[in-house]
Amino acid sequence: MTLIKKVFSFLLLVIAASCIDPYIPNLRNFKSMLVVEGLISNENSSYKIKLSKTFKLQNTDPEKVIDAYVYITDGDGIKTVLQNCNNGSYKTDSTSFRGTIGQKYTLHILTSDGKEYKSEECTMLNNAGIDNLNYEKGQEVSGNPGVLYTGLRILLNSAATQGEDQYYRWTFEEVWKTLVPGSQRYTYTWINATTCTFRAIPDRKEICWKRNYSGDILTNSVISAGQNNITQQEIQFIKPILSDRLTKEYSILVKQYSISKKEFEFWNNLKKTGEAGGDIFASQPYAVINNIHNVNDASEMVPGYFEVSALSQKRIFIPTSELDPLHLPQYRIDCTLINKSPDDYPEPKPTWDEIYHEFVDNGHYTFVYPIATAGTVLEGKVLTSSLIKFVFSSKACSMCESPGFTTKPDYWIDL
């Protein structure tokens, strides 16, 4: 769920839970509000501020604000104007602007209707860093009704702080390598009733990479009066029986952001809204927390948050061979190869070419390879009398389908 939809659900919860008797909120007098999403850090990259408007229906795409003037000022009074991307996003130039730990930043927004918005001054707090990422076998109950799954827990230990309170938020990117079990090995060309041609595919797409980004809100804190670091923080739980993440090799990049106590409360309130399970009367209302205000109208609510966070990140690779001692459940893909020949059909029997087109032309199957008598050379012209079977597989088993990709990532390490 995007931030704007989380915010909208959060606002409904606050409105409804503030009443004694349950009711359906009356949105006939609905007034659209500006929603601000944005983060700057000390990472060497371009930062984006996203502006949109709230909407009546939860499943409706938000209206993007494409005509604002957005800039950032720091504690020294230096002004950085953000480029308008004309799609609701406003970005900095990575070559001229980068966040600095200890510096203070303020976001300014001028909209085309003459309104001026300004964030609170936010300090980029120090980030102790990530000490290590590790994993262990674990169990988790999920779904409705609850099902107990055995899987792999990805865990994080932060580096020790220097006797100060610290608040963290984490995001991650998963990438994993898997096999395409029914990838095409040969092309086929019909010549005549007695002869056809097969060509081996030199760049067979047998390997597929897939990617996923974190969706849940992950936060935790270190209070100086207690221990000085985060230990065994669960970042992700992988259910191998439901996913092909652990079939070949898996990698996860975890980003740790240092945040203020107020921002920590903002994210936790959004998280609690999601945990309400859609029943807006199941939880007590939470205080509306944001750090952006209308300069000339203090009563206007501006959902969202301008984040200023120092970043620390770490990546690990986990080959399947390392997981063998854990005896995790295995992922099973429903991929059956179909073998066909003219003898599998009643009279009048089809030709090999008719069998090929029966499966391939409907777009649901891929020709994988032919099976021929011993000693038959498959590269080039082949007599149909030496063929035994044509092998087909479903598209799901033969292609690296979306969101998969076949180009090996630059950072990938084969283990």
C-alpha positions as CSV (number, residue, x, y, z in Angstrom):
1,M,0.0,0.0,0.0
2,T,1.3,3.4,-0.9
3,L,1.9,6.1,1.7
4,I,-1.1,8.2,0.5
5,K,-3.5,5.2,0.9
6,K,-2.1,4.4,4.3
7,V,-2.6,8.0,5.3
8,F,-6.2,8.0,3.9
9,S,-7.0,4.8,5.9
10,F,-5.4,6.5,8.9
11,L,-7.6,9.6,8.6
12,L,-10.7,7.4,8.4
13,L,-9.7,5.6,11.5
14,V,-9.2,8.8,13.4
15,I,-12.5,10.3,12.2
16,A,-14.6,7.2,13.0
17,A,-12.9,6.1,16.2
18,S,-13.5,9.6,17.7
19,C,-17.3,8.9,17.8
20,I,-19.3,7.1,20.4
21,D,-21.5,5.2,18.0
22,P,-20.2,3.4,14.9
23,Y,-21.1,5.1,11.6
24,I,-20.0,5.3,8.0
25,P,-18.2,8.6,7.5
26,N,-20.1,11.1,5.4
27,L,-17.7,12.2,2.7
28,R,-20.2,14.4,0.7
29,N,-18.3,17.4,2.0
30,F,-15.0,15.9,1.3
31,K,-12.2,18.4,0.9
32,S,-9.0,17.2,-0.9
33,M,-5.8,17.6,1.1
34,L,-2.2,17.9,0.0
35,V,-0.2,14.8,0.8
36,V,3.6,15.1,0.9
37,E,6.0,12.1,0.6
38,G,9.7,12.7,0.6
39,L,13.1,11.7,2.0
40,I,16.6,13.1,1.8
41,S,19.6,11.3,3.2
42,N,23.4,11.3,2.9
43,E,23.2,8.8,0.1
44,N,24.9,9.8,-3.2
45,S,21.7,9.9,-5.2
46,S,18.9,12.1,-6.4
47,Y,16.1,12.6,-3.8
48,K,12.4,13.0,-4.6
49,I,9.5,14.8,-3.1
50,K,6.1,13.5,-4.2
51,L,3.0,15.7,-4.0
52,S,-0.6,14.4,-4.5
53,K,-4.1,15.0,-3.3
54,T,-6.3,12.8,-1.1
55,F,-9.3,11.2,-2.7
56,K,-12.7,9.9,-1.7
57,L,-12.4,6.3,-2.7
58,Q,-9.6,4.1,-1.3
59,N,-9.0,2.3,-4.6
60,T,-8.9,5.5,-6.7
61,D,-5.5,6.7,-7.9
62,P,-4.4,9.9,-6.2
63,E,-4.4,13.2,-8.1
64,K,-0.8,14.2,-8.7
65,V,0.3,17.8,-8.1
66,I,2.3,18.8,-11.1
67,D,2.4,22.6,-10.9
68,A,4.1,23.4,-7.6
69,Y,7.4,25.1,-6.8
70,V,9.5,23.1,-4.3
71,Y,12.8,23.9,-2.7
72,I,14.8,22.9,0.4
73,T,16.8,25.2,2.7
74,D,19.5,24.1,5.1
75,G,20.6,25.5,8.4
76,D,23.1,27.8,6.7
77,G,20.4,29.4,4.6
78,I,21.5,27.7,1.3
79,K,18.5,27.1,-1.0
80,T,18.1,24.1,-3.3
81,V,15.4,24.2,-5.9
82,L,13.9,20.8,-7.0
83,Q,13.3,20.0,-10.6
84,N,9.7,19.5,-11.6
85,C,9.4,16.1,-13.3
86,N,5.8,16.9,-14.4
87,N,4.4,13.7,-12.8
88,G,3.9,14.7,-9.2
89,S,7.6,14.2,-8.4
90,Y,10.2,16.9,-7.7
91,K,13.8,15.9,-7.5
92,T,17.2,17.2,-6.5
93,D,20.4,17.1,-8.6
94,S,22.7,14.4,-7.2
95,T,25.8,16.3,-8.4
96,S,24.9,19.5,-6.5
97,F,23.0,18.4,-3.4
98,R,23.6,15.7,-0.8
99,G,22.4,15.5,2.8
100,T,25.0,16.0,5.6
101,I,24.8,14.4,9.1
102,G,24.2,17.1,11.7
103,Q,22.8,19.6,9.2
104,K,19.2,21.0,9.4
105,Y,16.8,21.0,6.5
106,T,13.4,22.6,5.8
107,L,11.1,21.7,2.9
108,H,9.1,24.6,1.2
109,I,6.2,24.1,-1.2
110,L,4.3,26.8,-3.2
111,T,1.2,25.5,-5.0
112,S,-0.4,27.1,-8.0
113,D,-3.4,28.2,-6.0
114,G,-1.2,30.5,-3.9
115,K,-0.8,28.3,-0.8
116,E,2.5,28.0,0.9
117,Y,3.6,25.0,2.9
118,K,6.6,24.6,5.1
119,S,8.1,21.6,7.0
120,E,9.5,21.8,10.5
121,E,13.3,22.1,10.6
122,C,14.6,18.6,10.6
123,T,18.1,17.5,11.6
124,M,19.9,14.6,9.9
125,L,20.7,12.4,12.8
126,N,23.8,10.1,13.0
127,N,23.3,6.5,12.0
128,A,25.2,4.0,14.1
129,G,25.2,1.6,11.1
130,I,24.4,-2.1,10.5
131,D,26.8,-4.5,12.3
132,N,25.6,-7.6,10.4
133,L,22.8,-9.4,8.7
134,N,22.2,-13.1,9.4
135,Y,19.5,-15.7,9.1
136,E,17.9,-18.6,11.0
137,K,15.1,-21.1,10.6
138,G,11.9,-20.0,12.2
139,Q,8.1,-20.3,12.2
140,E,5.3,-17.8,11.6
141,V,1.5,-17.9,11.7
142,S,-0.1,-16.0,8.8
143,G,-3.2,-15.9,6.8
144,N,-6.9,-16.2,7.8
145,P,-7.4,-18.8,9.2
146,G,-3.9,-18.8,10.6
147,V,-1.4,-21.3,9.1
148,L,1.9,-22.1,10.7
149,Y,4.7,-21.8,8.2
150,T,8.3,-22.9,8.6
151,G,10.7,-20.6,6.9
152,L,13.8,-18.4,6.9
153,R,14.1,-15.3,9.1
154,I,16.4,-12.5,7.9
155,L,17.8,-10.8,11.0
156,L,19.7,-7.6,11.6
157,N,22.0,-6.4,14.3
158,S,22.8,-2.7,14.4
159,A,26.1,-1.3,15.5
160,A,26.3,0.0,19.0
161,T,25.3,3.6,19.8
162,Q,27.3,6.0,21.9
163,G,25.0,6.4,24.9
164,E,22.2,8.1,23.1
165,D,18.6,7.3,22.1
166,Q,18.3,6.2,18.5
167,Y,15.3,5.5,16.3
168,Y,15.4,3.4,13.1
169,R,13.3,2.6,10.1
170,W,14.3,-0.2,7.6
171,T,13.5,-0.9,4.0
172,F,14.8,-3.7,1.8
173,E,15.2,-4.9,-1.7
174,E,15.2,-8.7,-2.4
175,V,16.7,-10.2,-5.6
176,W,16.9,-13.9,-6.2
177,K,18.2,-16.2,-8.8
178,T,16.1,-19.1,-10.0
179,L,15.9,-21.6,-12.8
180,V,13.3,-21.7,-15.7
181,P,12.5,-25.4,-15.7
182,G,11.0,-25.6,-19.1
183,S,13.1,-23.1,-21.1
184,Q,13.2,-23.6,-24.8
185,R,16.3,-25.5,-26.0
186,Y,15.6,-25.8,-29.8
187,T,13.8,-23.9,-32.5
188,Y,11.8,-25.9,-35.0
189,T,11.1,-25.4,-38.8
190,W,9.0,-27.6,-41.0
191,I,10.4,-28.4,-44.4
192,N,8.1,-31.2,-45.7
193,A,6.4,-34.4,-44.6
194,T,9.7,-36.2,-44.3
195,T,12.1,-33.5,-43.1
196,C,12.3,-30.7,-40.5
197,T,15.1,-28.5,-39.1
198,F,16.1,-28.0,-35.4
199,R,18.5,-25.4,-34.2
200,A,20.0,-25.3,-30.7
201,I,19.4,-22.0,-28.9
202,P,22.9,-20.6,-28.0
203,D,21.7,-18.1,-25.4
204,R,19.1,-20.2,-23.7
205,K,17.2,-18.2,-21.1
206,E,17.5,-20.8,-18.3
207,I,18.3,-18.4,-15.5
208,C,15.8,-15.8,-14.2
209,W,16.2,-13.1,-11.6
210,K,13.3,-11.7,-9.7
211,R,13.0,-8.6,-7.5
212,N,10.8,-7.5,-4.6
213,Y,10.7,-4.4,-2.4
214,S,9.6,-4.1,1.2
215,G,6.0,-3.1,1.9
216,D,5.6,-3.4,5.6
217,I,6.7,-0.7,8.0
218,L,9.7,-1.8,10.0
219,T,10.8,0.4,13.0
220,N,12.6,0.0,16.3
221,S,14.5,2.1,18.8
222,V,17.5,2.0,21.1
223,I,17.0,3.8,24.4
224,S,20.2,4.9,26.2
225,A,19.0,3.6,29.5
226,G,18.9,0.0,28.1
227,Q,21.1,-1.9,25.7
228,N,23.0,0.1,23.1
229,N,22.1,-1.7,19.9
230,I,19.3,-3.5,18.1
231,T,19.7,-7.3,18.2
232,Q,18.1,-9.9,15.9
233,Q,15.6,-7.5,14.4
234,E,13.5,-9.5,11.9
235,I,13.6,-7.8,8.5
236,Q,11.9,-10.5,6.4
237,F,10.4,-13.9,6.8
238,I,10.5,-16.2,3.7
239,K,8.1,-19.0,3.3
240,P,9.9,-21.3,0.9
241,I,6.9,-23.6,0.3
242,L,5.1,-20.6,-1.2
243,S,8.0,-18.8,-3.0
244,D,10.9,-19.7,-5.3
245,R,13.2,-17.2,-3.5
246,L,15.4,-20.0,-2.0
247,T,15.6,-22.4,-5.0
248,K,19.0,-21.2,-6.3
249,E,20.5,-18.1,-4.7
250,Y,19.0,-15.2,-2.7
251,S,20.2,-11.7,-1.9
252,I,18.8,-8.9,0.2
253,L,19.9,-5.3,0.5
254,V,18.7,-3.7,3.8
255,K,18.7,0.1,4.3
256,Q,18.7,1.5,7.8
257,Y,17.5,5.1,8.3
258,S,18.1,7.1,11.4
259,I,14.9,9.0,12.3
260,S,13.7,11.3,15.0
261,K,11.4,10.3,17.8
262,K,8.5,12.2,16.2
263,E,9.0,10.4,12.8
264,F,9.2,7.1,14.7
265,E,5.8,7.8,16.1
266,F,4.5,8.8,12.7
267,W,5.5,5.5,11.2
268,N,4.2,3.5,14.1
269,N,0.8,5.1,13.9
270,L,0.6,4.2,10.2
271,K,1.6,0.7,11.1
272,K,-1.1,0.4,13.8
273,T,-3.7,1.6,11.3
274,G,-2.8,-1.3,9.0
275,E,-3.0,-3.7,11.9
276,A,-6.5,-2.7,12.6
277,G,-7.5,-5.1,9.9
278,G,-10.0,-2.8,8.2
279,D,-12.2,-2.5,11.3
280,I,-11.9,1.2,12.1
281,F,-13.7,0.7,15.4
282,A,-11.3,-2.0,16.7
283,S,-8.6,0.5,17.8
284,Q,-8.4,3.8,19.7
285,P,-7.7,6.9,17.6
286,Y,-4.0,7.8,17.2
287,A,-2.7,11.4,17.2
288,V,-2.3,12.8,13.7
289,I,1.4,13.3,13.4
290,N,3.0,15.2,10.5
291,N,5.7,17.9,10.2
292,I,4.4,20.0,7.3
293,H,2.0,22.9,7.7
294,N,0.2,25.6,5.7
295,V,2.1,28.8,6.5
296,N,-1.0,30.9,6.5
297,D,-3.6,28.4,7.8
298,A,-2.6,26.4,10.8
299,S,-6.0,24.6,10.8
300,E,-5.3,22.9,7.4
301,M,-4.3,19.3,7.8
302,V,-1.3,18.2,5.6
303,P,-0.9,14.4,5.7
304,G,2.6,13.0,5.1
305,Y,6.1,13.6,6.4
306,F,9.3,15.2,5.2
307,E,12.0,12.6,6.2
308,V,15.6,13.6,6.8
309,S,17.6,10.5,7.6
310,A,21.2,9.3,7.5
311,L,21.5,6.0,5.7
312,S,23.4,2.8,6.3
313,Q,23.0,-0.3,4.2
314,K,24.3,-3.8,3.9
315,R,23.7,-6.7,1.4
316,I,24.1,-10.5,1.9
317,F,24.0,-13.4,-0.5
318,I,22.6,-16.8,0.5
319,P,23.1,-19.7,-1.8
320,T,20.7,-22.6,-1.5
321,S,23.6,-25.0,-0.6
322,E,24.1,-23.1,2.7
323,L,20.5,-23.8,3.7
324,D,20.6,-27.6,3.3
325,P,21.4,-28.2,7.0
326,L,18.2,-26.3,8.0
327,H,16.0,-28.8,6.2
328,L,13.5,-26.1,5.1
329,P,10.3,-27.0,3.1
330,Q,10.9,-27.1,-0.6
331,Y,9.2,-25.0,-3.2
332,R,7.5,-27.1,-5.9
333,I,6.6,-25.5,-9.2
334,D,3.6,-27.0,-11.0
335,C,5.6,-27.6,-14.2
336,T,4.8,-30.7,-16.2
337,L,6.5,-31.3,-19.6
338,I,4.1,-32.6,-22.2
339,N,5.4,-35.2,-24.6
340,K,3.4,-35.8,-27.8
341,S,3.8,-37.8,-31.0
342,P,1.4,-38.7,-33.8
343,D,0.8,-42.1,-32.2
344,D,-0.9,-40.4,-29.2
345,Y,-3.8,-39.4,-31.5
346,P,-6.6,-41.5,-33.1
347,E,-6.9,-41.8,-36.8
348,P,-6.4,-39.8,-38.9
349,K,-3.2,-39.1,-37.1
350,P,-1.7,-35.5,-37.3
351,T,1.7,-34.7,-38.7
352,W,4.5,-33.5,-36.5
353,D,4.0,-30.0,-37.9
354,E,0.3,-30.1,-36.9
355,I,1.2,-31.2,-33.4
356,Y,3.7,-28.3,-33.1
357,H,1.2,-25.7,-34.2
358,E,-1.6,-27.2,-32.0
359,F,0.4,-26.4,-28.9
360,V,2.4,-23.3,-29.9
361,D,-0.1,-21.3,-31.9
362,N,-2.5,-20.8,-28.9
363,G,0.2,-19.0,-27.1
364,H,0.0,-21.1,-23.9
365,Y,2.8,-23.5,-24.6
366,T,6.5,-23.4,-25.7
367,F,8.3,-26.0,-27.8
368,V,11.2,-27.1,-25.6
369,Y,13.1,-29.9,-27.5
370,P,12.6,-33.0,-29.7
371,I,13.2,-36.6,-28.6
372,A,14.7,-38.7,-31.4
373,T,16.2,-42.1,-31.9
374,A,19.7,-42.8,-30.6
375,G,22.4,-41.4,-32.8
376,T,20.2,-38.7,-34.4
377,V,22.0,-35.4,-34.8
378,L,19.4,-32.7,-33.9
379,E,21.4,-29.7,-35.2
380,G,20.2,-29.1,-38.8
381,K,17.9,-31.2,-41.0
382,V,16.3,-34.2,-39.3
383,L,14.1,-37.0,-40.9
384,T,10.7,-37.1,-39.3
385,S,11.0,-40.9,-39.3
386,S,13.6,-40.6,-36.5
387,L,11.5,-38.5,-34.2
388,I,9.9,-40.0,-31.1
389,K,8.3,-37.1,-29.2
390,F,8.0,-33.4,-29.2
391,V,8.3,-31.9,-25.7
392,F,6.3,-28.8,-24.7
393,S,5.9,-26.8,-21.5
394,S,3.5,-24.1,-20.3
395,K,4.6,-20.5,-20.7
396,A,4.8,-20.1,-16.9
397,C,7.5,-22.9,-16.9
398,S,9.4,-21.8,-20.0
399,M,9.7,-18.0,-19.7
400,C,11.2,-15.6,-17.2
401,E,7.9,-13.8,-16.8
402,S,7.2,-10.4,-15.2
403,P,8.4,-9.3,-12.7
404,G,11.4,-11.5,-13.6
405,F,14.4,-10.4,-15.8
406,T,17.2,-12.3,-17.6
407,T,20.0,-9.8,-17.3
408,K,22.4,-10.5,-14.4
409,P,22.6,-7.6,-12.0
410,D,26.0,-5.8,-12.0
411,Y,26.4,-6.4,-8.2
412,W,25.5,-10.1,-8.3
413,I,28.0,-12.6,-6.9
414,D,27.5,-16.3,-7.9
415,L,28.2,-18.5,-4.9
